Every structure is written in structure tokens, then in C-alpha cells.
Amino acid sequence: MELRLNFDQRARLELIALYAGTSTEQLLVDAAHLVLERDAADAPFSAPACTQRFLSEIELDARLDRLLRQ
């Protein structure tokens, strides 16, 4: 997966990773896992697993962007 960030976003991400004591790559992986866990927690329990849809790249990027802004 390719992640395109502008200069300011990349600088903020690197600063967050520095304060967290991790690499930017690991920070993004952790953030993606958190988004996926939250999404799974929000899914209705009555729906069978086969009806759950995957997030598109655009949806995942939007969720990750919102997560990084928090």
C-alpha cells in the first residue's frame, strides 16, 4: 500500500513517531490496526462475517487521516 503525504503531514508523522519512540512505519501499522479494531468493534454482532465488507483504499486513508489528527 502506498501512502502519499505532503511535507507537513510527513513532518508531523515523524515528530509523533519520535515522541512515541518508534519508527514512522510502525506507527502507521499500529494506527491501521487500531482503525481495524475500532471498525470491528462497531460492526453489528448480528451480521454474519461473510457480509462484512473491506474498506477501500480511500476509506482507509480517510480513517487513518482522521486518526492521526486526533
C-alpha positions, 0 to 999 in steps of 0.5 A: 500500500502506498501512502502519499503525504505532503511535507507537513503531514510527513513532518508531523508523522515523524515528530509523533513517531519520535515522541512515541519512540518508534519508527514512522512505519510502525506507527502507521501499522499500529494506527491501521490496526487500531482503525481495524479494531475500532471498525470491528468493534462497531460492526453489528454482532448480528451480521454474519462475517461473510457480509462484512465488507473491506474498506477501500483504499480511500476509506482507509486513508480517510480513517487513518487521516482522521486518526492521526489528527486526533 
